[in-house]
Amino acid sequence: MGLKQTPKQWHNKFDHVLVTNGYSINDADKCIYNKYENNTCVVICLYVDYMLIFETNLEVVCETKKFLGSKFDMKDLGEAELKKNREHSVAQIEYAQIIGSLMYLMNCIRLDIAYAVGRLSRYTQSPNQDHWTAVRRVLKYLRGTINYGLCFSGFPSVLKGFSDANWILDSDEMKSTSGYVFILGGSAVSWKSAKETCITRSTMEVEFIALEKASSEAEWLRNLLADIPLWTRLASSVSIHCDSQAAIAKAKTKIFNGKNRHIRLRHNIVQQLLEIGVISLEFVRSELNLADHLTKPLNKKLLEETSRGWGLCL
């Protein structure tokens, strides 16, 4: 095992050898060296003790190797080759197109794929074979449920909502997923599943953020329905069901402490909507929360039960 200062000493030595022989160090990356001489430019990239030499003139490359070999104990590994793994190559554009099509379907009718599509859309820039496999599973599921649609029964004619959140399901991302769904006439009329933009420190915080988003959507939906002359009388408030008693209790108190002062703006929004009667908050058990599937994967039985609650059926 080498000394802790060894990497620094090695770089200092390498810098000195190359700079004294006419090379300059790249300002943006201190491991790249270049030398321009006699209308030729040699570029050397250093990674620990490996080197890549770039030059179109093979004779100049050989001279550079000879120079480096005289200064350091080196082994020539030959010409570098870039091999494309065709077996596992991924068509990024095709992946993005499929995700876009799934998102359109998700936003229009199929909220049952909202969580899956939301997760897969995070890898649009660099999908791999695992992501392709998951996309194929979603497409296979859609093929088996191709006749599913939102069925409106007309009852109940009262708008009600459900909100839920899942605190840091993926430890690699450290961001939670929240979702909400609103039911009217026996079917879903508005829904959302999305990754939070901020990092939360407790389940109460992420549940409260989801509750605030659902409350804002409830206010908009209530105003929308108020201007449509199909409802003789709107309910005094939109009932939002949440499976976090801590978040509900937080919404009904004006006490702040050092742990949650950073969500005060969201708290004020929810509390104001409560005070003016736009929303009311109700506790619901997780197994009866219709927004549960928008934040986490469920087994087949729970998905079928939730889909019936959404009005999603044949």
N, C-alpha and C positions, 0 to 999 in steps of 0.2 A: 504494500500500500504506500503510495507516494505522500509527500507532504502537502498540506492544504494550499501552500503558495505555489505549488508546481505548475498548475495551469497558467497562472499569471506570469511566472518566469518564462515559461515556454513561449507564450505570445509575445512577450517583450523581446525575447531572443529572435523569434521569427520576424517580427516587425523591423528590428535593427538590421538584420541581414538583407531583407528586401529593400528597405528604404535606402540603405547605403549603396545599393546597386541599381538605383534609378526607378524603383517602383513607388507608387503613391498609394495611400490607404484610402479606401472609399469612406466618405464622411457618414453615409447612411448605414453602412454595414462594415464594421472594422475588421471583418474576416475576408474581405474582398480586396485584392491588390491588382493594380494594372500598371502597365508600362508601355508608353507609346514611343517608338523609335524606328526611324527609317521606314515610315509609312506602314508600320505594322504595330498592332496592339495586342499585347499578351495579357490575359486575365487569369489570375490564380485565386481560387476559392479554397479557403481553409476551414475544415470542420474537425476540431480536436487535433488529430495528427494525420488526417486524410486530406489530400489535395486534388482539386480538379484544375486542369490547365486548358484554357480555351484559346485557340488560334486557328485560322484557316490555313496557315502555312505549316506543313508538317515539319519542315526543316527547323523553323523557329521553335516549335514544340520540343523537338529533340535537343536543341541548344539549351532551352529552359530546364529540361530534365537533367541535363549534364551539369548545369550550374547548381541546381538544388542538390544533386547527388554529391557535389563537392563540398557542400556545407553541412549536409545532414545524412545520417544513415537511412537510406531509403530503399523501398522495394517498388519496382514498376509493375503496376497491375494491368497495364495495357490500356487500350481505348475503351472509354466508357460507352455502354450501350443502354438505351432506354427501351425496355421491352414492355409492350402493352399486354396486359392480361385479358385477352379477348374472352376467355371463358366467363369471367365475372365482370365484364364491362357493363356499364349502366348508361342507358340513354337518358340523360338529364332532361332534355327538352320534352321527350315523350312522357316522362314521369310528371313533369310540371303540367302538361296538358291534361293528363288523367286526373290529377289532383284538382285542377280548375273545374273540370266537368263534375267531379264528385262534390265540390263545394257548391256549385250551382244547384245540384239536386238536393243537397243538404239544406240549403237556405230556402228552397221552395217548398219541399214536402218532407223529405226523409230526415227528420231530426234524430232518428235512431242511429245514424252513422256520424253524427256531429262530433262525438268525442274521438272516434277512430280517425276521421278525416283531419280533425284539428291536430292530432298527434303526428300524422303522416306529413302534413303540410310543413312541419318544422324542418324537414330534411329535403326540401325541394332543391336546394343549391348543391347538395352532395349526397344523393341517395345511394344506398348500396343494395346488395341482394336481399338482405333482411327486410328492407323497406318495400322492395318489389314483391316479396312474398306476402307481406301484410296487405299491400294494395290488391293483390290477386284474391286474397281472402275476402276483402270487402266487396270486390266485384262478384265473387261467387255467391256471397250472401245476398247481394242485390238481385242476382239472377234467380235465386230461389224465392225471393219475395217481390218479384217484379210487379205484381198486381196490387201491392199495398198502396194505400192512399189515406188521406185524412177524411174521416167520416163524421160529418156534423149531424147531431141528433136534434139540435135546437134546445136541449135542456142539459144542464141549467143555463139560463141566459144571463148569469152573473159572472163577471170576470174575476178569476182568482189566479194567483201566481204561486210558484214554488222556486226557492233559491237553494243552492248548495255549493259547497266548495270542497276541494280535496287538498290538504296541506302537504306539499312537497312529496308527490308520488314518486318522482324521479330524483334521486339524490344527486345526479350529475347536473341537473339544471337549477335546482334550488328555488324554483318558482312554482307556485301553485296553479291549479286549474279551477275556475269557477264557472257556474252556469245558472241559467234560469229558464223557466218555461211558464207561459200563461195559457190558461184553458178558458174557452168560451164556447158555449153551445155544444159541449161534449167533445171538443177537439182542441188541439194546440193551435194558437194563432200567432204566437211570438216566442222565440227561443234563441238561446245563445250559449255557446261553449267556447271558452277562450282561456289562454294562458295569461296569468296576471303579469303586469309590467313591473311590479315591485316585489321585493322579497319580504315575506311576512314572518313574524317570529312566533306565532301561535295559531292554533286552530280558530280561536275566537276572532283574531284579526282577519284571517282570510275569509271566514264566514261572514264577517261584517262587511268586508269589501264587496262580496257577492250580493249581500243584502242591499247595499247602497245602489248597486247597478240595477238590481231588480226593481227597487223603489223608483228610480228615475224612469225606467221603462214603463212601470205601472202608471206614473203620472202622465206620460205621453199617450199611452193607450186610453186612459180615462178621458183625456181631452179630445182624442180622436173620436171616440164613441159619442161624446157629448154633442158633437156637431153633426152626427148622423141621425136623422129622424126615424130610426127603427126601434129605438128603445124609449118607451114612454117614461120610464123612470130608471135612472142609474142607481146602483147601490151607493150608499153614502160613502163607502170607502172600498178600496180594492184590498182584499185579504191576501197577504203574502205568507206562505207557509215555509218555515225554516226549521231545520232539525238541530239547531244550536241554541240551547237555552241561554248560554252565556252571551251570544250575540244579541238575542232578543232583550235580555236584561240590560245590556249595554246601551241599546237604542232607547230605552225608557228611563235612563238616568242621565243627569247632567254632571256627574262627578268624573273628573279626569285625574289621572295620575301619570307618573313618568313613563309607564310602560306603554301607554296608548295615546299619548298626546299627538303623535304624528298622524293619526287618522281623525283628527278633530273636525276637519272640513267635511269628510264623509259622514261623520256622526251628526253634524249640524243639519246636513241635507235630509237624512233619515228622520231626525227628530222633528224638523219643521213639517215634513209631510205627514208625520203622525199627528202633530198638534192641529193642523188645519183639516184633518180628516180625509186626506187623499188616500192613505193606506192604513191598514191595521195589520198587526203581526200575530201569527198563530204558530204554536209549536206543533210539529209533526214528527213522528218517528222516522228514522232513516229508511226503513223498508217501505214506507208509504210515501216517501218524498219523490215526486215525479221528476225532479231535477237531478236525482242521484246518478242516472246513467250519463248525464252530460258532463260529469266530472271524473268518472272512473269506469273501467270495464266491468260489466256484469255477466253472470252466467246466463245460459239460454232461457231458463225458467223466469228469472227476474226481468230479463229483457222483454220477454213476451208479455208479462204482467204490466210492465211499465208502458209498453207500446199500446196496450189496451187503454190504459189511463190517458194516454195522449190522443186517443181516437184514431190511432194508426192501425188499420186493419184492411182485410180484403174488400 
